[in-house]
Amino acid sequence: MIVFLATLTTSCDKKLEFEPRQNIDATTALESSSDIRSAVIGAYSIMGGGALYGTNLNILPELLGSDNYVRWAGTFQSYRQVANRAMLPNNADITRTWIQAYAAINNVNNVLENLDKVTDVAEKSTYEGESLWVRGIMHFELVRLYALPYDSATPGANTQLGIPISVTAVKAEETAAVKGKRNTVEEVYNQVLADLTAAISKLPEDNGARADIYTALAFRSRVYLAMGRYADALADANTIIDNPRFRLSATLESVFSNKRTSEALFEIEQNDQNNAGTSNDGLTTFYASLVGIGRADLRVNAAFQALYPANDARGKDLIYTGVGARPGNLYTGKWKTFGQNIPVIRLAEMYLTRAECNFRLGSSVGNTPLADVNVIRTRSGAAPLLAVTLNNILLERELELAFEGSRIHDLRRTKRSTGAFAYNSPELVFPIPEREIRANTELVQNPGYL
């Protein structure tokens, strides 16, 4: 099994080295097939670090939609700013997430520009597919955080500024993580779909711990859902559910305590020696309150726990009273060990996507919305519903995918507020990092951060 992460440690005051170390000379760095392979694996490593899926692509969205859900109790001011929806352009975590996302993109752009170094046809296709997938999902994650949400209902709405599209490797001498101006949200989403669709045509059926066809299909379904393209999101989700290779795990807890389960569509590989962090980074670091484990910085709101039905293991067993740091408060049991894998996208989400899309379309492709919702509920011991509404389905997404980084994205795409903030409030959009504005004069700052 390939381990993607190199341990990332940071100081308690988040004084980080912002220079994108993965920015490499695109003209000379890759000379052989082994170099290409190393660069692809390097992109996975970057994505597994604390700036991306190892910590921030989970925690930052959760803090943006924290009202009646989670509370930040930690000392890091960068996260507190996000929880308060009062971010500054020099916010350390907002800056490093931008930089490292573009570093991953730069790695794979370099691969795509040097694929002629690979002579084996199947190997070349896999590297190309993985690179396109990485580029697509990193642009997707960035545009969801640093721009107003995609609006499928309002003609012309998606001409708002998104993020710069990067399809050319940045040379080592560049000081900015990305060159050029910000593209529109529409242009970014079109690029994401183009990359993911091309990736699907290149990736193998099974690629071990790395991305395969079904990984790309799952992410494309997530993108289509964000765009309100329900028939397309439904088709991709249904394709995955219909594949006998994927099955829901016996319990939701086992998805997080075991590795590479039949439910996992993509997860970040970690172990006790190589992980996103054990003191100042990592999901367990911030979410857990166990003896000798975790800072207990993210508390679960009791009102949110109360949303779970009686006998539902997700609320009864997977939310616990802390016994380590900051004891006596509620915490999620999804993140309890430093070396556990991090599920980024999993089969349960596909069931809920299929349920929502079928409901919106008045169809029953694969199964009825009621049946799909009840598959998820009964797995955790919740009583099955007798009828289902759109609100039931959206609530089930919140309950099932809690503490996995999806809440604010679902609120924004369905135009629901969080606390006093409307779905399109500028306070829910990250500032373009100050150091990027200084290094790239073509970038325009988001409203409210000038």
N, C-alpha and C positions, 0 to 999 in steps of 0.2 A: 504494500500500500504506500502510495506517495504521500508524504506529509508536506503540505503547501506552506506552512507558516514558519517564519523566523520570528522568534520572540521579540516583541516591541516593548521596550520599557521607556517610561517617561518620568520626569520629575513631578512632584506633587503639585507644583504650580504651573504645570503644563508649559514649561519653557522648552518648546520643541525646535528641532532642526527642520526648518521648512523647506530647505532646498530639495527639489525632487531628485533624489539620488538615482532613480531609475531612468532619468533622461540620459540617453546614450547616443553616441554619434551614429546616425542612421547610415552613413556611407561606409563605415569600416567595421562595425561591431560584430556583425553576423557573417561568418565565413563558411560555415558547414552546417550539415543537418543537425549535429549535436548542439551547435550554437542556437539554432532555431528552436530546438526542443527546450533548451535551457531558458530561452526568452519567454516561451509560452508558459512554462512552469513558474517563471518569475512573475508573470502577470497574476497567476493564481495566488502566489505568495503575497503580492501587494493587496489583492482583494481580501485576503484573510487577515490583514493587519488591523490594528485598532482604529485606523482612520476610516475603514470601510466596513465590510461585513463582520470583522472581528469585534467591533464595538459600535462605531458611530452610525452605520446605516440601520442599526436597530434602535439605539438609544436616542439619537437626535430626533427622529420622527416621533418616538413615543413622548418625548418631552414637549414637542410642539403641540400635541393633542392630549396633554396631561390632565385636563380638567375632569374631576370626579373619577379619575382613573389611576394615575400614579403621582407621587410627590417626590421631588428632588430634595434630599436631605444632606447632600454631600457638600464638600468645601470647594470643589472646582468651579470657579466663576464662569468659565466658558459654558458649562452645562446649565448653571443657574440662569444665565442670560436667556438661553433657549427656553427653559421652563417658564420664565417670566415673560417671554415674547418681547424681550428688550435687548436684541442682539446688537453688538457693535461690529463694524467692518473688520476690526483686528481680532475678532474672536478666534482663539487658537484652534478649537475643534472644527469650526466652520472652514477655517483656512486649510487645515491639514486634510480634511475630507476632499475639498476641491483639488488640492495638489496631488493627492495620491490616486484619485480617480483618473485624472489626466495622465499620471505616471503609468497606470495600467493600460490606458488607451495608447500611450506612446510606445510601450513595449510591443503591443500587438500590431500597431501600425508599422513598426520596424520589421516585424515578422512578415507581414503582408507584402512589404516592399522587397523582401529577400527570399521569397518562396522558391525562386529558381535554384537555390542552393540544395533543395531537397529533391532527390531523384526517385525515391519510392513513391508511387502514385497514391497509394492508400494513406501513407504517412503524411504526404503533402496535403491531401484533402482534409485530414483530421486537423492538422495545424491551422489550415485556413479557416475551417469551421469554428474551431475554438477561438481564434483571434477575432473573427467577425462577431461571435457571441459576446466575448468580453467587451468589445467596442460598443456593441449595441446596448448591453445592460448598464454599462457605466454611464453612457450618455443619458439613458433613461433615469437612473438614480439621480444624476445631477439636475436634470431638468425638473424633476419633481420637487426638489428642495430649493433651487435657486431661481425659480420662475413661478408665475401664477399658473394654476392648474389648467390642463387641457379642457376646453369647453366644447362639447359635441352639439350643444343645443343652440348656440348663438352663432349665426353666420359671421365670419370674419373675426371671431373672437381670438383666434389663435395666431394672430399677427403680433401679439405681445412678445416682448423680448424673452428669449429662452437662454440658452448657453451656447458658447462657440462649438460648432461641429469641428472635430479634429479627425481628419482622415489621412494626414501626412505626418510622418515622424518628425519630432522636434529635435534639432541638433543640440549638442551638449552646451554650446555657448549661449543658448537662449536663457534669459533670466526668468521669464514667465513660464508657468506650467503649460500654457496654451497660447498660440498666436491667433490673431484675427479678431473680428468683431463677434458680437452675439448674434446668432441666428434666431429666427422666430421659433416659437413653440411648435408651430405646424411643421416647420422644416426639420426640427430636431426629431419629432416623432416619426416623420417620414424616413429619416435616416436610420432611426432605431429599427423600424419595421423592415427596411431594406437589408440591414445587417443581419437581423435574426432570421429572416426568410432565406437569405443566402446561406447562413450557417446551417439551417435545417437540411439544405441540399448537400452539404459537405460533411457533416458529422456522421460518425458511425452509430449503429443501433445501441451499442453498449461500449462505453469508454472508461470502465472502471470507476475510479473516484473522480474523474474529470467529466466535463460536460459532454453530453451526447445529444442525439436528435430530440429525445424527450425533455431534456433540460431546456433546450432552446424552444420547444413547443410550449412548455409551461410558462417560460418568461414571455413569449409572444402572446399567450393567452392573457397574462397579466397586463401587458401593454394594451391589447385590444379592449380589455375591460376598462382601463383608465380612459380610453378614447370614446367609450360608449358604443363600440362596434360589437354588439352583443352576439350576433350570429357567428362572427369570426372567433370571438373568445370562447363561445360554446363549442365550436368545432374542434379547436385545439384541446380544450379540456376533455372533451368526450373521447378523443383519440387516445389520450393518456389513460383515462379510466378504463377503457376497453382493453388495454394491453394487460395480459395476465401476469406480466412481470411485476406489476405494481399492485400492492394490497395495503389497506390500512393496517397499521400495527394493532396488536391486541388492546393496548392501552395507549393513551396519549403520552403518559410518562415515559414509556419505553422508547418513544421516538427520540427523546432527548437523552436518555440514559444509555441507549445502545447506539451503535455506529452503523451507518449505511444500511438502514432498515429498508424493507420493501416499500415503505411510504416515502422515502427520501427521493426527491427529484434532483436536488443538488444541495450539498452541504459542504461547509468548510472543514477540512480535515485538521484535527488538533490532537495533541497528546500531552502528557505531563511535562515533557521537555520543550516542546515547540507549540506555542499557543499565543493568543493575542495579548496576554499579560496576566499577572497574578497579584498585582498591587496597585497599579495606576492605569491599567487598561484591561480589557476583557469583560465579557458579559457577566461571568460569574463574579468577578471583582466587584462590579457595581450593583448587581441584583441580589446576591446571596447574603444571608445573615446566619451562618452556621459556625460552629466552634472552629476557630482558626481559618475560616474561609469567608471572604467577602468583606466589603466595606459597608454594605447595607445602605447604599446611597439612594436607591430607588424603592420607595415604599409603595405598596398597593393600597389604594383607597378602599375602605370598608364598604362604601356604597357600591363600588364596582364588584367586589366579591358577592354582594347581596343579589346581583343580577343573575347569578347562576342558579338553576333549579335545585330543589332538594335532591340529595343523593348524587349530584353531579360531581364526579371526581375532579373535574377541572377547577371547581371552586372549593371543594371540600378537602382534597388531598394535594392539589398542585398550587394551592396558596396556603402558606403556613405562617405560624408565629415565629419570628426570629429568635434565635438562641445565641447568636454570636454578637457582632457589632450591632449597636442600636437595638437591643432585644426588646421583645414585647410588641413590635409592630408587624404588619403583614408584608409578606414577600412572595414572589413567584418561585415555584419549584422547578421551573423549566431550566434554570441556569444554576447548577449546584456544584459542578466540578470544573476545575481549570482546563483539564484535558479533554473534555467532551467535544464531540463534533457540533457544529453549528448548522442546524437545518435552515436553509435560506428559502427554499420553496419545496412544498410537499404535497402529497396527494390529497389530503383533506381540503386544501385550498381549491383544488380542481373540482371536487364535489360541490363546494359552495359556489364556485363560479358557474358551474353548470346549472345549479339550482336557480341562481339569480337570473342568468341569461334566459333559461327556459321560461321562467316566470314573466320576465319582461316581454318576451316574444310570444307568449301564449302557446308554447310548444312543450313537448315531452321527449326531446331527443335523449336517448340513453336511459332515461328514467324521469319520473315526475319530480318537480321541485320538492314536494312533500317527502317523497322517498329519499331523496338525496340529503335533505336536512336531517331526517331521522336516522340515517346511517351514521352521521356525525354525532348526534345526540346520544343514541343508544350505546355507542362505543364507550362513552364516559358515564353511563348510568343514568342519564337524564330521561325522563318519561318522553316517549314519542309524542309529537304533535298530532292532532286530529285534522287540522287544516293549517294552511300556511299563507302568510302575507309577505309582501316585500320587506316590511319592517322586521318580521320574524327572521327572514334570511339575513338581513344586514346585521341584526343583533347576534345571530349565530356566528357570523364572521368575527365580530368583536370578541365573543366568548372563546371561540376556538383558536384564533390567531393572536390572542392577547400576548403582549410582551415579546412579539416577534417583529416589530417595526412596521406594522401595516396600518395601524389605527388612523393616523392623520391622513394617509393617502386615501383611505376609504371615505373618510369624512369629506375630504375636499372633492373627490370625484362625484359624490352624491349630493354635493352642495349643502352639507350640514355644518352647523357652527360647532365650535368647541369653546365652552365658556362664553365670554363676551365677544369672541372673534368669529366673524363670518368666514365662510370657506375661502373667500378671495381677499381676505384682509392682507394688506402688505406686511403686517407683523408676522404672518405665517410664512413669509418668503425670506430665505436667508440673504444676507448682503453678499455681493461679490467681494471676495477678500480684498482688503486694502492693499496688500502687497502685490496682488495681481493687477489692480487698477494702476498702480504706480509703474509696474513693469510693462504693461500693455496699454498704451494710450487709446487704443480702439475700443476698449471695454467701457460700457455705460453702466453706472451703478443703479441698483434697484431703488424705487421710490422710498423715501423715509430715511435713507442712509447717506445722503449727500452731505 
